Amino acid sequence: MISSTVHNENDPALAILSEFIESDKSLLRATSIMGLGIAYTASNREDLKDLLLPIVSDTSLDLQLTGVASVALGQIFIGQGAKEDNEIASTMLQTLMEMEPEQLKSPWTKLYVLGLGLLFFGKQDASDAIVETLKAIDHPIAHEAIVLLNMCSFAGTGEVLRIQQLQRVCADEDEESEEKDENKDSKEDKKEEDKKDEDKNEDEKKDGKGTFKAGLAVIAIAAIAMGEDVGKELCMRLFGHLVISL
């Protein structure tokens, strides 16, 4: 269980790792932050919030660093995002909304939204307000963040409604793939247009579109259904249909 994390009153992890938080080497900074997240999981330490939150909110820093800091805060304050006026959740959300399009394209941004999801781990409907706010972000990362939030919020609950919503994500992806195949067949004689379509599809993949969102939804379905036998059986049938349709 999360609550079984071993803690030492002398805080050796904080004493050792905090020295590297301001290091000139980004790798040392990132790994020390990661270590703090592991060492103080579910501890709700306010001093660690004061230490890490300014890193999360600073969009001028390397996104690898802010992404790792986000996950670390999610670990330290796991399941605490549902509290009223939660400073960490609101700061993460606000920073995500203020990011430039080029920053949102970075793969490290996915760590950022994972940290946000961990804050609502097991809190179910408490994440709905965050989901609605994320819909205002005009970028594919918003859809991935919503899937991650649902996965973390309803993990192990067997919530049928959320599973159905995620199934629609997979179904929509299949329909988009079929439409692309049809368009490709109808334009066999137009090589230049085909080339443009391929370039566009490649750009969409880089932006987080393509099959990634559907793959993430499949993982989310498994995480939510794993606590309920009937739900697991239904999901296995769904996965069978998805594999056949590939």
C-alpha positions in Angstrom: 0.0 0.0 0.0 1.1 3.6 -0.6 0.8 4.4 3.1 3.5 1.8 3.9 6.3 4.0 2.5 9.2 4.1 5.0 10.0 7.5 6.5 13.0 8.5 8.6 12.7 11.4 11.0 16.2 12.5 10.1 15.2 13.0 6.5 18.4 11.7 4.9 16.9 11.7 1.4 16.0 15.4 1.7 19.4 16.3 3.2 21.3 14.5 0.4 19.1 15.2 -2.6 18.2 18.9 -1.9 21.8 19.8 -2.5 21.4 19.0 -6.2 18.1 20.7 -6.8 19.9 23.9 -7.9 22.7 22.1 -9.7 24.0 23.4 -13.0 23.6 20.0 -14.5 20.0 19.3 -15.6 20.4 15.5 -15.2 21.5 15.9 -11.6 18.5 18.2 -10.9 16.0 15.9 -12.6 17.3 12.7 -10.9 17.4 14.4 -7.4 13.8 15.6 -7.9 12.8 12.1 -9.0 14.4 10.7 -5.9 12.5 13.1 -3.6 9.2 12.0 -5.3 10.0 8.3 -4.6 11.4 8.9 -1.1 8.4 10.9 0.1 5.5 9.4 -1.7 2.2 10.1 0.0 3.9 12.1 2.7 2.1 15.4 1.9 5.1 17.4 2.9 4.5 21.1 2.6 8.3 21.9 2.6 8.6 19.8 -0.5 5.7 21.6 -2.1 7.5 24.9 -1.5 10.7 23.4 -3.0 9.2 21.8 -6.1 6.2 23.9 -7.1 8.2 26.9 -8.3 10.0 24.5 -10.7 6.7 23.2 -12.1 5.4 26.7 -12.7 8.5 28.0 -14.4 7.9 27.5 -18.2 11.4 28.9 -19.0 13.0 25.8 -17.6 13.7 22.6 -19.5 10.5 20.6 -19.8 12.3 17.5 -18.8 12.9 19.1 -15.4 9.4 20.5 -14.9 7.9 17.2 -16.1 9.8 15.2 -13.5 9.0 17.8 -10.8 5.3 17.5 -11.7 5.4 13.7 -11.3 7.3 14.0 -8.0 4.6 16.4 -6.6 2.0 14.0 -7.9 3.6 11.2 -5.9 4.2 13.2 -2.8 0.6 14.6 -2.8 -1.1 11.6 -4.4 -4.9 11.7 -4.2 -4.8 15.2 -2.6 -6.0 17.2 -5.7 -9.7 17.0 -4.7 -9.2 19.4 -1.8 -10.6 22.9 -2.1 -8.2 25.6 -3.3 -5.5 23.0 -4.0 -2.5 25.1 -4.9 -0.6 22.3 -6.7 -3.4 21.2 -9.0 -4.4 24.8 -9.9 -0.7 25.8 -10.6 -0.2 22.7 -12.8 -3.4 23.4 -14.7 -2.6 27.1 -15.1 0.9 26.4 -16.3 -0.2 23.8 -18.8 -2.7 26.3 -20.2 0.0 29.0 -20.5 2.5 26.8 -22.4 3.4 27.7 -26.0 2.3 25.2 -28.8 5.9 24.2 -29.2 6.2 23.3 -25.6 3.0 21.3 -25.7 4.5 19.2 -28.5 7.3 18.0 -26.2 7.1 14.4 -25.0 8.1 15.6 -21.6 4.7 17.4 -21.3 3.1 13.9 -20.9 5.0 13.6 -17.6 3.4 16.9 -16.6 -0.1 15.7 -17.1 0.7 12.4 -15.4 1.6 14.4 -12.3 -1.7 16.2 -12.5 -3.5 12.8 -12.8 -1.7 11.4 -9.7 -3.1 14.3 -7.6 -6.6 12.9 -8.3 -5.7 9.2 -7.9 -8.8 7.3 -6.7 -10.9 10.5 -6.3 -13.3 9.6 -9.1 -15.7 12.5 -10.0 -13.6 15.0 -8.2 -11.5 15.4 -11.3 -14.5 16.4 -13.5 -13.9 20.2 -13.1 -10.2 19.7 -14.2 -11.4 17.7 -17.2 -13.8 20.5 -18.3 -11.0 23.1 -18.0 -8.6 21.0 -20.0 -11.1 21.0 -22.9 -10.3 24.7 -23.4 -6.7 23.8 -24.5 -6.6 23.6 -28.3 -4.0 20.9 -28.5 -4.0 17.0 -28.6 -2.2 16.9 -25.2 -5.5 18.0 -23.7 -7.2 14.8 -24.8 -4.3 12.7 -23.5 -4.5 14.6 -20.2 -8.2 13.8 -19.9 -7.6 10.1 -20.6 -4.9 10.1 -17.9 -7.1 11.9 -15.4 -9.9 9.3 -16.0 -7.4 6.5 -15.6 -6.0 7.7 -12.3 -9.3 8.9 -10.9 -11.2 5.6 -11.5 -8.4 3.0 -11.4 -9.7 -0.3 -10.0 -13.3 0.9 -9.7 -14.8 -0.9 -12.6 -16.8 2.3 -13.4 -18.9 1.4 -16.5 -19.6 4.9 -17.7 -15.9 5.8 -17.9 -15.0 2.6 -19.6 -17.7 3.3 -22.2 -16.3 6.8 -22.7 -12.8 5.4 -23.3 -14.2 2.8 -25.6 -15.6 5.6 -27.8 -12.0 7.1 -27.9 -10.8 3.8 -29.4 -13.8 3.5 -31.8 -13.3 7.1 -33.0 -9.6 6.3 -33.7 -10.7 3.2 -35.8 -13.1 5.4 -37.8 -10.4 8.0 -38.4 -8.0 5.3 -39.6 -10.7 3.9 -42.0 -11.4 7.3 -43.4 -7.6 7.9 -44.0 -7.4 4.6 -45.8 -10.4 5.4 -48.1 -8.9 8.8 -48.9 -5.6 7.3 -49.7 -7.2 4.8 -52.1 -9.2 7.5 -53.9 -6.0 9.6 -54.5 -3.7 7.0 -55.9 -3.2 9.0 -59.0 -2.4 12.2 -57.2 1.1 11.7 -55.9 1.6 15.2 -54.8 -1.6 15.3 -52.7 -0.7 12.0 -51.2 2.7 13.3 -50.2 1.0 16.3 -48.5 -1.4 14.0 -46.7 1.5 11.9 -45.5 3.4 14.9 -44.2 0.3 16.1 -42.5 -0.3 12.8 -40.8 3.4 12.7 -39.7 3.0 16.1 -38.1 -0.2 15.0 -36.3 1.7 12.0 -34.9 4.4 14.4 -33.6 1.7 16.6 -32.0 0.3 13.6 -30.1 -2.4 12.5 -32.5 -2.5 9.1 -34.4 -2.7 5.9 -32.4 -1.1 7.2 -29.2 -4.4 8.5 -27.7 -6.2 5.2 -28.5 -3.3 3.2 -27.0 -3.5 5.3 -23.8 -7.2 4.8 -23.7 -6.7 1.0 -23.8 -4.3 1.2 -20.8 -6.9 3.3 -19.0 -9.7 0.8 -19.7 -7.5 -2.0 -18.3 -6.6 0.1 -15.2 -10.3 0.9 -14.4 -11.7 -2.6 -15.1 -9.0 -4.6 -13.3 -11.0 -4.4 -10.0 -14.2 -6.0 -11.4 -14.5 -9.5 -13.0 -17.4 -8.8 -15.3 -15.8 -5.6 -16.5 -12.6 -7.4 -17.2 -14.4 -10.0 -19.4 -16.2 -7.3 -21.3 -13.0 -5.4 -21.9 -11.2 -8.5 -23.1 -13.9 -8.8 -25.8 -13.4 -5.2 -26.7 -9.7 -5.7 -27.1 -10.3 -8.7 -29.2 -12.5 -6.7 -31.6 -9.8 -3.9 -31.7 -7.1 -6.4 -32.6 -9.2 -8.0 -35.3 -9.9 -4.6 -36.8 -6.2 -3.6 -37.1 
